[in-house]
């Protein structure tokens, strides 16, 4: 969350970048924190209902092509905000 907050404070053209958060079934309350977070930039959050092997996340370009829901049985929801 600190990284996301610090990005809000940057003097940058927010249209120049986007942030994609992959929540790999965490149990630390991240999903709730992200739900209440307002970003000044394009923030896309992909939440998985159960842990997915990291090799599966990294090797399937999930971060680049998450909208295709490569493994829809694992995908809980996708939130996009601008």
N, C-alpha and C positions, 0 to 999 in steps of 0.2 A: 504494500500500500504506500510506503514512503516514496518509492520510485514514481508511482502514479501521481502522488501529490506534488512531487518536485517537478514533474513535467508540466503541471498546471501553472507553475511559477516561471516558466521559461519565457524569454523574450524571443519567440520564434513564430514563424507563420505556421499556425496549427494545421493548416491544410497541406503542409509539406510532408507530414508523416502520420502514421496510424500506429496504434498499439494493439496487439493481440495477446490476450491472456488465456492460457490453457490451464484450467483448474482440473487437475488429474484426480478427482475424487477426494479432495482434501476434507478434513474434518475439523479444521481450525476456525471455521466461521467466515472464511474468505468470501464465499458466495453472498452471504448477507451483507458484508462490508461493501462489496462491489455493487450490490443492488442499490445501495444508498449513496453511491459515489457519483459525483457530477464531474465529468471530464470536459476540458475546453478543446479537446482534440478528438479525433476519431478513435473510439475505444470499442473493441470487439472482444467479447468474453465468451469462451467456449467452456461449458461446464460438463464434466462427465459424472455420471451417477456412480460409477465404480472405477477403481484404479485400472489404468491401461498401461501395459509395459512401455517404458520410455522408448525402447527401440521402435515400437509401433508408432508412437507419436512423431519421433524424429525422422523415421524412414518413409513415412507416407505423406510428407509435406502437409501435415494437418495444419500447421501454422499459416501456410500459404493458401491452402485450398479448403479451409474448414467448412465453408458454406456448402460444399458438396456432401457433407456429413458422411465421410468415407466409411465409418462404422456406426451406422445409425442406431444399432442396438445399444451402444454405449453412450450415445449423445443424449444429454438431458435437455439442454436448451442453448440457444445462441442469442445473446443480447447485443444489439448494436446501438450506439449512441453517437451523436455528433456534437 
